[in-house]
Amino acid sequence: MENKKNGGIRGLIGQRGVGQVLTVLVGLVVLCAVFSFINPNFFGVRNVGNLLRQIAPYIIVGIGQGYVLITGNIDLSIGSVLGMSCMMSATLMCFGVNPLFAIAITLASSLVVGILNGELVARCKLPPFIATLGTMTICRGLAQLVNNNRNTDSIEKQLGEAAKVFRVFFYQGFIRIGELKIYNTFVIAIAVWLVFNFILSKTRTGRHVYAVGSNREASHLSGVNVARTIIKAYVISAFCACLVGLIQCATTGTGTMDAGTSYEMYGVAVSVIGGISTLGGTGILAAVLVGSSVWAVLDNGLQLAGSPVALRNIIIGVIVIASVLIDVVRRSGKIRLFRRRAA
């Protein structure tokens, strides 16, 4: 009986990416303990609520970037699609467009960018770095042009009650559990994660995503539509970026042309910290949850500890580099070679 239990636990840990997620989860617990020791307010009800709201955008962009990374590609346009989404939705609402129609138009525009990214990478054979760097620049330009190179005014001044409903849904609304406020932003992030985690782990589309990332040529020979799978991954990434853009619009109540700056980096960071490989074919979407939590806890905890912004950036940057380096070494087989020599 004991052997069966041990086998079950070992089998679970041995599954693709689970071991890395558990390792990072242990590190997350240690980080939380350290920051709570430094500042008892870290686990205060107010800070926990704000921390969950802070984690939410990282989770959503991490989902999109995670899908793309698992296919063996990268999406540098996430931040600019986010900014375009924020500016477009705010500008439309300031022109008096109903929020639902503004969201629909913004979403459609963002998905077009996702399709374009996928087509450029999958069918035109452009390197993903170059293709998405180009669309990143285009989308940032569109964010600047959409309101004639100006940030938008307050959407509530233009729409009144309709804009308030928009802001409550995407940012201000919350569920109260005792004294703790769970904001809608976090609820939306978890709902999106549940949907896309199911797709990745339980459907044929998910199996194709892993197959393409592991070996594109073998996937093609086994009947997988490689181009369609890559396009789907980029469309999911664009959808997630658009959603965070709407959240940013609701957060500030305006459209800002520089919204989403560095979010492509955040997407990569939370994915690789959690164990999604930049080399493709490896990782689970739970990695995005723990990676986002580590990122937000570090940022929030160091801020409460009075750490300067420069030091916070350095520490987080070192962790990202270390995570990618560990993945590269592990995937290259050097660790196994070292163990064999030691034996």
TITI-388593 format. One record per residue (C-alpha): x, y, z; residue number from 1; residue in three letters. Coordinates in nm, 4 decimals. Example, Ala and Ser with C-alpha at 12.3 -4.5 7.8 and 13.67 -1.06 7.14 Angstrom:
BEGIN
+----------+----------+----------+-----+------+
|     east |    north |       up |  nr | rest |
+----------+----------+----------+-----+------+
|   1.2300 |  -0.4500 |   0.7800 |   1 |  ALA |
|   1.3670 |  -0.1060 |   0.7140 |   2 |  SER |
+----------+----------+----------+-----+------+
END
This chain:
BEGIN
+----------+----------+----------+-----+------+
|     east |    north |       up |  nr | rest |
+----------+----------+----------+-----+------+
|   0.0000 |   0.0000 |   0.0000 |   1 |  MET |
|   0.2818 |   0.2358 |   0.0928 |   2 |  GLU |
|   0.4614 |   0.1600 |  -0.2346 |   3 |  ASN |
|   0.1470 |   0.2494 |  -0.4281 |   4 |  LYS |
|   0.1238 |   0.5797 |  -0.2464 |   5 |  LYS |
|   0.4896 |   0.6550 |  -0.3077 |   6 |  ASN |
|   0.4490 |   0.5578 |  -0.6705 |   7 |  GLY |
|   0.1488 |   0.7860 |  -0.7028 |   8 |  GLY |
|   0.3335 |   1.0805 |  -0.5501 |   9 |  ILE |
|   0.6422 |   1.0180 |  -0.7623 |  10 |  ARG |
|   0.4241 |   0.9817 |  -1.0694 |  11 |  GLY |
|   0.2547 |   1.3140 |  -0.9967 |  12 |  LEU |
|   0.5855 |   1.4945 |  -0.9428 |  13 |  ILE |
|   0.7264 |   1.3310 |  -1.2544 |  14 |  GLY |
|   0.4530 |   1.4752 |  -1.4744 |  15 |  GLN |
|   0.5491 |   1.7492 |  -1.7169 |  16 |  ARG |
|   0.6421 |   2.0645 |  -1.5195 |  17 |  GLY |
|   0.4853 |   1.9608 |  -1.1872 |  18 |  VAL |
|   0.8180 |   1.9222 |  -1.0076 |  19 |  GLY |
|   0.9249 |   2.2746 |  -1.1032 |  20 |  GLN |
|   0.5926 |   2.4206 |  -0.9903 |  21 |  VAL |
|   0.6218 |   2.2489 |  -0.6511 |  22 |  LEU |
|   0.9789 |   2.3740 |  -0.6116 |  23 |  THR |
|   0.8753 |   2.7326 |  -0.6876 |  24 |  VAL |
|   0.5762 |   2.6945 |  -0.4545 |  25 |  LEU |
|   0.8128 |   2.6094 |  -0.1678 |  26 |  VAL |
|   1.0157 |   2.9190 |  -0.2541 |  27 |  GLY |
|   0.6963 |   3.1263 |  -0.2535 |  28 |  LEU |
|   0.6091 |   3.0063 |   0.0973 |  29 |  VAL |
|   0.9589 |   3.0992 |   0.2159 |  30 |  VAL |
|   0.9294 |   3.4446 |   0.0584 |  31 |  LEU |
|   0.5948 |   3.5055 |   0.2280 |  32 |  CYS |
|   0.7389 |   3.3971 |   0.5653 |  33 |  ALA |
|   1.0396 |   3.6285 |   0.5257 |  34 |  VAL |
|   0.8326 |   3.9321 |   0.4272 |  35 |  PHE |
|   0.5788 |   3.8729 |   0.7031 |  36 |  SER |
|   0.8698 |   3.8646 |   0.9503 |  37 |  PHE |
|   1.0120 |   4.1893 |   0.8103 |  38 |  ILE |
|   0.6735 |   4.3621 |   0.8091 |  39 |  ASN |
|   0.3738 |   4.2110 |   0.9960 |  40 |  PRO |
|   0.1409 |   4.4141 |   0.7716 |  41 |  ASN |
|   0.2330 |   4.1873 |   0.4806 |  42 |  PHE |
|  -0.0407 |   3.9412 |   0.5814 |  43 |  PHE |
|  -0.2799 |   4.2177 |   0.6801 |  44 |  GLY |
|  -0.6265 |   4.1841 |   0.5291 |  45 |  VAL |
|  -0.5933 |   4.5036 |   0.3283 |  46 |  ARG |
|  -0.2526 |   4.4125 |   0.1844 |  47 |  ASN |
|  -0.3631 |   4.0577 |   0.0941 |  48 |  VAL |
|  -0.6615 |   4.1959 |  -0.0968 |  49 |  GLY |
|  -0.4429 |   4.4414 |  -0.2844 |  50 |  ASN |
|  -0.1826 |   4.1702 |  -0.3477 |  51 |  LEU |
|  -0.4422 |   3.9445 |  -0.5110 |  52 |  LEU |
|  -0.5554 |   4.2340 |  -0.7291 |  53 |  ARG |
|  -0.1921 |   4.3025 |  -0.8180 |  54 |  GLN |
|  -0.1325 |   3.9374 |  -0.9146 |  55 |  ILE |
|  -0.4323 |   3.9201 |  -1.1507 |  56 |  ALA |
|  -0.2890 |   4.1012 |  -1.4592 |  57 |  PRO |
|   0.0315 |   3.8956 |  -1.4328 |  58 |  TYR |
|  -0.1721 |   3.5744 |  -1.4343 |  59 |  ILE |
|  -0.3663 |   3.6770 |  -1.7442 |  60 |  ILE |
|  -0.0677 |   3.7897 |  -1.9544 |  61 |  VAL |
|   0.1245 |   3.4854 |  -1.8292 |  62 |  GLY |
|  -0.1461 |   3.2560 |  -1.9655 |  63 |  ILE |
|  -0.1145 |   3.4055 |  -2.3139 |  64 |  GLY |
|   0.2638 |   3.4106 |  -2.3141 |  65 |  GLN |
|   0.2697 |   3.0609 |  -2.1637 |  66 |  GLY |
|   0.0733 |   2.9164 |  -2.4551 |  67 |  TYR |
|   0.3082 |   3.0804 |  -2.7044 |  68 |  VAL |
|   0.6214 |   2.9687 |  -2.5176 |  69 |  LEU |
|   0.5020 |   2.6079 |  -2.5038 |  70 |  ILE |
|   0.4756 |   2.6097 |  -2.8845 |  71 |  THR |
|   0.8418 |   2.7141 |  -2.8914 |  72 |  GLY |
|   0.7766 |   3.0786 |  -2.9857 |  73 |  ASN |
|   0.7530 |   3.4145 |  -2.8085 |  74 |  ILE |
|   0.5147 |   3.7115 |  -2.8234 |  75 |  ASP |
|   0.6740 |   4.0553 |  -2.7812 |  76 |  LEU |
|   0.3572 |   4.2388 |  -2.8850 |  77 |  SER |
|   0.1635 |   4.1692 |  -2.5630 |  78 |  ILE |
|   0.2385 |   4.5033 |  -2.3989 |  79 |  GLY |
|   0.1505 |   4.7032 |  -2.7090 |  80 |  SER |
|  -0.1717 |   4.5082 |  -2.7720 |  81 |  VAL |
|  -0.2565 |   4.5824 |  -2.4085 |  82 |  LEU |
|  -0.1894 |   4.9527 |  -2.4620 |  83 |  GLY |
|  -0.3880 |   4.9565 |  -2.7859 |  84 |  MET |
|  -0.6770 |   4.7838 |  -2.6106 |  85 |  SER |
|  -0.6713 |   5.0329 |  -2.3225 |  86 |  CYS |
|  -0.6632 |   5.3368 |  -2.5521 |  87 |  MET |
|  -0.9148 |   5.2036 |  -2.8047 |  88 |  MET |
|  -1.1773 |   5.1053 |  -2.5469 |  89 |  SER |
|  -1.1392 |   5.4322 |  -2.3540 |  90 |  ALA |
|  -1.1533 |   5.6465 |  -2.6686 |  91 |  THR |
|  -1.4615 |   5.4692 |  -2.8013 |  92 |  LEU |
|  -1.6384 |   5.5145 |  -2.4686 |  93 |  MET |
|  -1.5381 |   5.8826 |  -2.4593 |  94 |  CYS |
|  -1.7033 |   5.9168 |  -2.8018 |  95 |  PHE |
|  -2.0236 |   5.7866 |  -2.6424 |  96 |  GLY |
|  -2.0062 |   5.4239 |  -2.7604 |  97 |  VAL |
|  -2.1756 |   5.1778 |  -2.5248 |  98 |  ASN |
|  -1.9125 |   4.9873 |  -2.3204 |  99 |  PRO |
|  -2.0285 |   4.6494 |  -2.4576 | 100 |  LEU |
|  -1.9779 |   4.7639 |  -2.8168 | 101 |  PHE |
|  -1.6471 |   4.9269 |  -2.7240 | 102 |  ALA |
|  -1.5282 |   4.5995 |  -2.5704 | 103 |  ILE |
|  -1.6412 |   4.4010 |  -2.8770 | 104 |  ALA |
|  -1.4603 |   4.6332 |  -3.1208 | 105 |  ILE |
|  -1.1460 |   4.6345 |  -2.9065 | 106 |  THR |
|  -1.1477 |   4.2570 |  -2.8713 | 107 |  LEU |
|  -1.1943 |   4.2054 |  -3.2460 | 108 |  ALA |
|  -0.9028 |   4.4402 |  -3.3208 | 109 |  SER |
|  -0.6774 |   4.2593 |  -3.0740 | 110 |  SER |
|  -0.7645 |   3.9178 |  -3.2138 | 111 |  LEU |
|  -0.6726 |   4.0411 |  -3.5626 | 112 |  VAL |
|  -0.3265 |   4.1182 |  -3.4259 | 113 |  VAL |
|  -0.3066 |   3.7674 |  -3.2799 | 114 |  GLY |
|  -0.4010 |   3.6134 |  -3.6141 | 115 |  ILE |
|  -0.1450 |   3.8335 |  -3.7905 | 116 |  LEU |
|   0.1278 |   3.7244 |  -3.5474 | 117 |  ASN |
|   0.0410 |   3.3605 |  -3.6020 | 118 |  GLY |
|   0.0328 |   3.3948 |  -3.9798 | 119 |  GLU |
|   0.3689 |   3.5720 |  -3.9901 | 120 |  LEU |
|   0.5349 |   3.3090 |  -3.7717 | 121 |  VAL |
|   0.3610 |   2.9924 |  -3.8903 | 122 |  ALA |
|   0.3027 |   3.0498 |  -4.2617 | 123 |  ARG |
|   0.5460 |   3.3257 |  -4.3584 | 124 |  CYS |
|   0.8203 |   3.1595 |  -4.1491 | 125 |  LYS |
|   0.9352 |   3.4846 |  -3.9899 | 126 |  LEU |
|   1.1318 |   3.4436 |  -3.6658 | 127 |  PRO |
|   0.8828 |   3.5062 |  -3.3818 | 128 |  PRO |
|   1.1109 |   3.7677 |  -3.2293 | 129 |  PHE |
|   1.1084 |   3.9754 |  -3.5504 | 130 |  ILE |
|   0.7410 |   3.9222 |  -3.6356 | 131 |  ALA |
|   0.6091 |   4.0204 |  -3.2936 | 132 |  THR |
|   0.8624 |   4.3019 |  -3.2599 | 133 |  LEU |
|   0.7090 |   4.4499 |  -3.5750 | 134 |  GLY |
|   0.3501 |   4.4136 |  -3.4554 | 135 |  THR |
|   0.4577 |   4.5489 |  -3.1155 | 136 |  MET |
|   0.5690 |   4.8713 |  -3.2818 | 137 |  THR |
|   0.2582 |   4.8885 |  -3.5016 | 138 |  ILE |
|   0.0187 |   4.8407 |  -3.2083 | 139 |  CYS |
|   0.1985 |   5.1005 |  -2.9993 | 140 |  ARG |
|   0.1637 |   5.3405 |  -3.2923 | 141 |  GLY |
|  -0.2087 |   5.2626 |  -3.3137 | 142 |  LEU |
|  -0.2418 |   5.3294 |  -2.9406 | 143 |  ALA |
|  -0.0902 |   5.6713 |  -3.0027 | 144 |  GLN |
|  -0.2986 |   5.7474 |  -3.3130 | 145 |  LEU |
|  -0.6365 |   5.6351 |  -3.1842 | 146 |  VAL |
|  -0.6893 |   5.9618 |  -2.9935 | 147 |  ASN |
|  -0.4588 |   6.1843 |  -3.1986 | 148 |  ASN |
|  -0.1512 |   6.1236 |  -2.9822 | 149 |  ASN |
|  -0.3270 |   6.2227 |  -2.6585 | 150 |  ARG |
|  -0.4428 |   6.0300 |  -2.3528 | 151 |  ASN |
|  -0.8207 |   6.0144 |  -2.3167 | 152 |  THR |
|  -1.0337 |   6.2029 |  -2.0688 | 153 |  ASP |
|  -1.2283 |   6.0332 |  -1.7909 | 154 |  SER |
|  -1.4744 |   5.7825 |  -1.9365 | 155 |  ILE |
|  -1.7168 |   5.8485 |  -1.6510 | 156 |  GLU |
|  -1.7520 |   6.2125 |  -1.7590 | 157 |  LYS |
|  -1.8697 |   6.0946 |  -2.1005 | 158 |  GLN |
|  -2.0773 |   5.7871 |  -2.0166 | 159 |  LEU |
|  -2.1738 |   5.8367 |  -1.6547 | 160 |  GLY |
|  -2.3439 |   5.5308 |  -1.5093 | 161 |  GLU |
|  -2.2487 |   5.2958 |  -1.7959 | 162 |  ALA |
|  -1.8789 |   5.3680 |  -1.7362 | 163 |  ALA |
|  -1.9246 |   5.3088 |  -1.3636 | 164 |  LYS |
|  -2.0632 |   4.9619 |  -1.4378 | 165 |  VAL |
|  -1.7637 |   4.8947 |  -1.6636 | 166 |  PHE |
|  -1.5204 |   5.0006 |  -1.3900 | 167 |  ARG |
|  -1.6985 |   4.8026 |  -1.1203 | 168 |  VAL |
|  -1.6939 |   4.4849 |  -1.3299 | 169 |  PHE |
|  -1.3286 |   4.5033 |  -1.4337 | 170 |  PHE |
|  -1.1710 |   4.6669 |  -1.1299 | 171 |  TYR |
|  -1.3672 |   4.8088 |  -0.8373 | 172 |  GLN |
|  -1.6141 |   4.5300 |  -0.7640 | 173 |  GLY |
|  -1.5305 |   4.2699 |  -0.5014 | 174 |  PHE |
|  -1.6538 |   3.9705 |  -0.3056 | 175 |  ILE |
|  -1.6206 |   4.0064 |   0.0692 | 176 |  ARG |
|  -1.5045 |   3.7032 |   0.2710 | 177 |  ILE |
|  -1.5013 |   3.8184 |   0.6314 | 178 |  GLY |
|  -1.2793 |   4.1267 |   0.6286 | 179 |  GLU |
|  -1.1018 |   4.0194 |   0.3092 | 180 |  LEU |
|  -1.1998 |   4.1787 |  -0.0223 | 181 |  LYS |
|  -1.1508 |   3.9541 |  -0.3276 | 182 |  ILE |
|  -1.1644 |   4.1990 |  -0.6165 | 183 |  TYR |
|  -1.3316 |   4.1139 |  -0.9478 | 184 |  ASN |
|  -0.9964 |   4.1505 |  -1.1220 | 185 |  THR |
|  -0.8667 |   3.8441 |  -0.9391 | 186 |  PHE |
|  -1.1914 |   3.6504 |  -0.9963 | 187 |  VAL |
|  -1.1677 |   3.7227 |  -1.3711 | 188 |  ILE |
|  -0.8041 |   3.6077 |  -1.3759 | 189 |  ALA |
|  -0.8864 |   3.2766 |  -1.2055 | 190 |  ILE |
|  -1.1857 |   3.2174 |  -1.4351 | 191 |  ALA |
|  -0.9672 |   3.2760 |  -1.7424 | 192 |  VAL |
|  -0.6998 |   3.0469 |  -1.5993 | 193 |  TRP |
|  -0.9520 |   2.7665 |  -1.5362 | 194 |  LEU |
|  -1.0789 |   2.7838 |  -1.8945 | 195 |  VAL |
|  -0.7392 |   2.7866 |  -2.0624 | 196 |  PHE |
|  -0.5904 |   2.5337 |  -1.8217 | 197 |  ASN |
|  -0.8704 |   2.2952 |  -1.9171 | 198 |  PHE |
|  -0.8013 |   2.3543 |  -2.2866 | 199 |  ILE |
|  -0.4278 |   2.2969 |  -2.2440 | 200 |  LEU |
|  -0.4492 |   1.9909 |  -2.0210 | 201 |  SER |
|  -0.7678 |   1.8131 |  -2.1348 | 202 |  LYS |
|  -0.8281 |   1.8825 |  -2.5030 | 203 |  THR |
|  -0.6757 |   1.7886 |  -2.8370 | 204 |  ARG |
|  -0.5769 |   2.1514 |  -2.8915 | 205 |  THR |
|  -0.3666 |   2.1358 |  -2.5767 | 206 |  GLY |
|  -0.1970 |   1.8147 |  -2.6872 | 207 |  ARG |
|  -0.1173 |   1.9746 |  -3.0208 | 208 |  HIS |
|   0.0343 |   2.2797 |  -2.8461 | 209 |  VAL |
|   0.2747 |   2.0538 |  -2.6566 | 210 |  TYR |
|   0.3491 |   1.8443 |  -2.9634 | 211 |  ALA |
|   0.4375 |   2.1463 |  -3.1771 | 212 |  VAL |
|   0.6659 |   2.2807 |  -2.9050 | 213 |  GLY |
|   0.8388 |   1.9471 |  -2.8564 | 214 |  SER |
|   0.9034 |   1.8655 |  -3.2217 | 215 |  ASN |
|   0.7407 |   2.0660 |  -3.4984 | 216 |  ARG |
|   0.8452 |   1.8343 |  -3.7816 | 217 |  GLU |
|   0.7302 |   1.5191 |  -3.6043 | 218 |  ALA |
|   0.3987 |   1.6881 |  -3.5220 | 219 |  SER |
|   0.3454 |   1.7730 |  -3.8883 | 220 |  HIS |
|   0.4226 |   1.4159 |  -3.9943 | 221 |  LEU |
|   0.1768 |   1.2790 |  -3.7367 | 222 |  SER |
|  -0.1075 |   1.4883 |  -3.8776 | 223 |  GLY |
|  -0.1038 |   1.7955 |  -3.6513 | 224 |  VAL |
|  -0.1870 |   2.1215 |  -3.8252 | 225 |  ASN |
|   0.1188 |   2.3088 |  -3.7012 | 226 |  VAL |
|   0.0282 |   2.6469 |  -3.8502 | 227 |  ALA |
|  -0.3238 |   2.6426 |  -3.7076 | 228 |  ARG |
|  -0.1926 |   2.5462 |  -3.3629 | 229 |  THR |
|   0.0590 |   2.8312 |  -3.3594 | 230 |  ILE |
|  -0.2065 |   3.0779 |  -3.4750 | 231 |  ILE |
|  -0.4370 |   2.9630 |  -3.1940 | 232 |  LYS |
|  -0.1615 |   3.0225 |  -2.9392 | 233 |  ALA |
|  -0.1058 |   3.3777 |  -3.0641 | 234 |  TYR |
|  -0.4803 |   3.4480 |  -3.0695 | 235 |  VAL |
|  -0.5028 |   3.3367 |  -2.7044 | 236 |  ILE |
|  -0.2113 |   3.5643 |  -2.6236 | 237 |  SER |
|  -0.3815 |   3.8592 |  -2.7936 | 238 |  ALA |
|  -0.7080 |   3.7857 |  -2.6115 | 239 |  PHE |
|  -0.5305 |   3.7870 |  -2.2752 | 240 |  CYS |
|  -0.3474 |   4.1108 |  -2.3571 | 241 |  ALA |
|  -0.6763 |   4.2731 |  -2.4606 | 242 |  CYS |
|  -0.8415 |   4.1658 |  -2.1356 | 243 |  LEU |
|  -0.5642 |   4.3209 |  -1.9264 | 244 |  VAL |
|  -0.5945 |   4.6362 |  -2.1395 | 245 |  GLY |
|  -0.9614 |   4.6594 |  -2.0429 | 246 |  LEU |
|  -0.8631 |   4.6106 |  -1.6790 | 247 |  ILE |
|  -0.6070 |   4.8903 |  -1.7109 | 248 |  GLN |
|  -0.8714 |   5.1167 |  -1.8632 | 249 |  CYS |
|  -1.1092 |   5.0383 |  -1.5764 | 250 |  ALA |
|  -0.8306 |   5.0891 |  -1.3204 | 251 |  THR |
|  -0.7461 |   5.4439 |  -1.4264 | 252 |  THR |
|  -1.0815 |   5.5394 |  -1.5790 | 253 |  GLY |
|  -0.8909 |   5.6771 |  -1.8771 | 254 |  THR |
|  -0.6842 |   5.5565 |  -2.1719 | 255 |  GLY |
|  -0.3083 |   5.6036 |  -2.1503 | 256 |  THR |
|  -0.0800 |   5.5625 |  -2.4503 | 257 |  MET |
|   0.1991 |   5.4020 |  -2.2469 | 258 |  ASP |
|  -0.0276 |   5.1406 |  -2.0857 | 259 |  ALA |
|   0.1203 |   4.7912 |  -2.1016 | 260 |  GLY |
|   0.4833 |   4.8987 |  -2.1172 | 261 |  THR |
|   0.7075 |   4.6019 |  -2.0177 | 262 |  SER |
|   0.4126 |   4.3610 |  -1.9933 | 263 |  TYR |
|   0.5658 |   4.1336 |  -2.2580 | 264 |  GLU |
|   0.8553 |   4.0948 |  -2.0119 | 265 |  MET |
|   0.6146 |   4.0243 |  -1.7261 | 266 |  TYR |
|   0.4470 |   3.7513 |  -1.9305 | 267 |  GLY |
|   0.7779 |   3.5796 |  -2.0017 | 268 |  VAL |
|   0.8993 |   3.6261 |  -1.6442 | 269 |  ALA |
|   0.5998 |   3.4751 |  -1.4641 | 270 |  VAL |
|   0.5953 |   3.1837 |  -1.7094 | 271 |  SER |
|   0.9630 |   3.0899 |  -1.6827 | 272 |  VAL |
|   0.9779 |   3.1463 |  -1.3066 | 273 |  ILE |
|   0.6981 |   2.8917 |  -1.2734 | 274 |  GLY |
|   0.8717 |   2.6410 |  -1.5014 | 275 |  GLY |
|   0.7384 |   2.6921 |  -1.8549 | 276 |  ILE |
|   1.0347 |   2.6350 |  -2.0825 | 277 |  SER |
|   1.1469 |   2.9009 |  -2.3296 | 278 |  THR |
|   1.2618 |   2.6110 |  -2.5499 | 279 |  LEU |
|   0.9051 |   2.4859 |  -2.5984 | 280 |  GLY |
|   0.7117 |   2.1697 |  -2.5213 | 281 |  GLY |
|   0.7421 |   2.1824 |  -2.1419 | 282 |  THR |
|   0.5467 |   2.3391 |  -1.8594 | 283 |  GLY |
|   0.1972 |   2.3500 |  -1.7159 | 284 |  ILE |
|  -0.0328 |   2.6471 |  -1.6714 | 285 |  LEU |
|  -0.0137 |   2.6158 |  -1.2922 | 286 |  ALA |
|   0.3344 |   2.7602 |  -1.3460 | 287 |  ALA |
|   0.1707 |   3.0920 |  -1.4297 | 288 |  VAL |
|  -0.0097 |   3.0995 |  -1.0934 | 289 |  LEU |
|   0.3031 |   3.0403 |  -0.8874 | 290 |  VAL |
|   0.5214 |   3.2551 |  -1.1128 | 291 |  GLY |
|   0.2774 |   3.5464 |  -1.0893 | 292 |  SER |
|   0.2583 |   3.5033 |  -0.7142 | 293 |  SER |
|   0.6373 |   3.5064 |  -0.6767 | 294 |  VAL |
|   0.6647 |   3.8186 |  -0.8938 | 295 |  TRP |
|   0.3884 |   4.0073 |  -0.7088 | 296 |  ALA |
|   0.5041 |   3.8950 |  -0.3627 | 297 |  VAL |
|   0.8595 |   4.0095 |  -0.4374 | 298 |  LEU |
|   0.7399 |   4.3453 |  -0.5661 | 299 |  ASP |
|   0.4929 |   4.3991 |  -0.2826 | 300 |  ASN |
|   0.7165 |   4.2623 |  -0.0071 | 301 |  GLY |
|   1.0229 |   4.4611 |  -0.1098 | 302 |  LEU |
|   0.8083 |   4.7726 |  -0.1328 | 303 |  GLN |
|   0.6755 |   4.7189 |   0.2212 | 304 |  LEU |
|   1.0334 |   4.6604 |   0.3340 | 305 |  ALA |
|   1.1266 |   5.0032 |   0.2004 | 306 |  GLY |
|   1.3479 |   4.8696 |  -0.0763 | 307 |  SER |
|   1.4218 |   5.1160 |  -0.3608 | 308 |  PRO |
|   1.2714 |   5.0487 |  -0.7023 | 309 |  VAL |
|   1.6150 |   4.9927 |  -0.8570 | 310 |  ALA |
|   1.6959 |   4.7111 |  -0.6132 | 311 |  LEU |
|   1.3552 |   4.5486 |  -0.6705 | 312 |  ARG |
|   1.4163 |   4.5466 |  -1.0461 | 313 |  ASN |
|   1.7649 |   4.3982 |  -1.0037 | 314 |  ILE |
|   1.6440 |   4.1184 |  -0.7746 | 315 |  ILE |
|   1.3533 |   4.0240 |  -1.0000 | 316 |  ILE |
|   1.5771 |   4.0380 |  -1.3093 | 317 |  GLY |
|   1.8311 |   3.8047 |  -1.1483 | 318 |  VAL |
|   1.5541 |   3.5570 |  -1.0632 | 319 |  ILE |
|   1.4265 |   3.5586 |  -1.4225 | 320 |  VAL |
|   1.7757 |   3.4960 |  -1.5640 | 321 |  ILE |
|   1.8391 |   3.2194 |  -1.3103 | 322 |  ALA |
|   1.5079 |   3.0515 |  -1.3967 | 323 |  SER |
|   1.5832 |   3.0469 |  -1.7694 | 324 |  VAL |
|   1.9428 |   2.9329 |  -1.7097 | 325 |  LEU |
|   1.8277 |   2.6419 |  -1.4934 | 326 |  ILE |
|   1.5791 |   2.5395 |  -1.7615 | 327 |  ASP |
|   1.8440 |   2.5530 |  -2.0368 | 328 |  VAL |
|   2.0909 |   2.3477 |  -1.8314 | 329 |  VAL |
|   1.8242 |   2.0942 |  -1.7395 | 330 |  ARG |
|   1.6989 |   2.0582 |  -2.0979 | 331 |  ARG |
|   2.0538 |   2.0231 |  -2.2339 | 332 |  SER |
|   2.1079 |   1.7151 |  -2.0168 | 333 |  GLY |
|   2.4132 |   1.8541 |  -1.8377 | 334 |  LYS |
|   2.2661 |   1.7792 |  -1.4958 | 335 |  ILE |
|   2.2133 |   1.4127 |  -1.5849 | 336 |  ARG |
|   2.5676 |   1.3957 |  -1.7232 | 337 |  LEU |
|   2.7057 |   1.5404 |  -1.4009 | 338 |  PHE |
|   2.5120 |   1.2848 |  -1.1945 | 339 |  ARG |
|   2.6469 |   0.9967 |  -1.4038 | 340 |  ARG |
|   3.0050 |   1.1154 |  -1.3576 | 341 |  ARG |
|   2.9510 |   1.1591 |  -0.9846 | 342 |  ALA |
|   2.8136 |   0.8035 |  -0.9629 | 343 |  ALA |
+----------+----------+----------+-----+------+
END
